[in-house]
Amino acid sequence: MLRPAFISLLAILSASGVANAWFRVACTNPLVQERIDPILNPGQNPSQHAHTIQGASNFNPNYDYNNLRASTCTSCEVAEDLSNYWYPKLYFHDRKANTFTAVENGGLLVYYQNRGDDDASNNGPGLKAFPAGFRMITGNPMRRSKQFAVGEGSQGELRERAVQWSCLRYGTSNEGYDNTNGTGFPWTDCEAGFNARLHMPACWDGVNLYKDDQSHVAYLSEIDNGSCPPGYPVGLMKLFYEVTWNVHEFANLWDPSTESWPFVYATGDPTGYSWHGDFQNGWDTTALQNAIDHCNNPNDQTGSGITEACSYLTVTSAAVANACKITPIVNEQVNGTLTKLPGCNPLQTGPADATMYTSANCPSS
């Protein structure tokens, strides 16, 4: 696990203002890791590619808000939040042996950020809690190359730029690398971890809880701030995902001076462009709205992102969250060293978008 780097990064981001969140939801050990995706592949068992899933214990292939609210525990450290969060697993591809080894990470940190012109602190009408049944994703699991010029400003470009990373190199003389332009994987070892980030949309059409093309939500004009586009009258809290993987564990197995990055996502992606994340709302909506309305006070610790300072939120311990586990529904190995990625996910380098295969149309190896 990467808890030291995870904590160090949190401190740096908070001090720099990069993630000036008014509260954070920390999720350390996973709830479960498997090929289930109730948003993109509802009802399917298994779904297309392997995920790390965090949050409420009633996660399953096909569920609703009431199912989530009936969960008995959550792997995240805020009791009022019975949402689920998930993202694709990362693997080290040993090209000589043609094997894939799951890479450990230090958990998921979700920043709940008050951003945009609709926020009360920006003289707007105030942000709204996610409604019951609300779902969304960010990123594109099929993407394999950059398709928009940075700053072009369309929702497609903003969605692409919402995928970010940082190559952490604390305690070394090597230069660190930070990417905020929606490009692919880095090109070197990251001694203190590979930190992948995601900005979620923060504008809602006010009508649809979910649409397959994600048009029920939109990004702020500046990703991390700015205005909502026409047709999206409701400002939401902006979610910012952060995961740090221990890629340095594999440093002796490849040579960055002669080889490209050997890590791939579970989507069969060796480029890094398919990084994405999912959110299914399970919040106590009254508690979340009270936190939005009353816990961003510049005169107390809630204005500094201290979750414990908000009286409407109950922060539990990591030990309590880590005890929340469920048994995988899919009977397959997704951790350790594998001879192929889970499901049918051959490596696809692009630049065209990848094909998402199933067992029924899987190409022969």
Summary of the structure (lengths in Angstrom):
residues: 365
radius of gyration: 19.5
end to end distance: 33.4
largest distance: 62.3
contacts: 1195
relative contact order: 0.23
helix: 16%
strand: 25%
